Amino acid sequence: MATSPSPPLCFAVERGVPALPAEANVSKLDPDLRILLSLRHAEEVRVIVEVRGPLAGLEAIGFVKDSAVTHPTQGYTIATGTLPIDALEAASKLEGVVEVSAPVPLGPATDARR
């Protein structure tokens, strides 16, 4: 009897995070979003997206834009907003999407001169 191959080990297995299925195409998602996608603890997530071209494809899968800035000479756009967690993999597959990242909270900077 043939057995199906086991899913690949996830980078966070040691933390108890389940691996994503082998067919998951999440190469454009940062590690924090991969963990959120594995755990599915939220209905939507805040994201920062680098995209070349229009945002229409992202908006079609549920992206709600908070802000977007297009580089004046290079043509790429950095957009912030929310995306349904179930749309993360679809966002990673969209042509023109370069990277999807989770925002990093900013905190007070320490003054190293003190």
Number of C-alpha atoms within 10 A of each C-alpha: 3 4 5 6 7 8 12 10 14 17 13 13 10 9 8 9 16 17 19 18 13 11 7 12 15 20 14 21 22 13 15 12 23 24 19 17 23 15 14 14 11 11 10 17 21 19 24 21 24 22 21 16 14 12 19 10 16 22 13 9 16 18 24 17 17 12 10 15 12 15 10 8 6 8 11 18 20 18 21 22 16 16 22 15 20 16 17 26 18 15 26 20 16 14 11 17 21 19 18 23 18 18 15 9 5 6 6 5 6 7 6 5 4 4
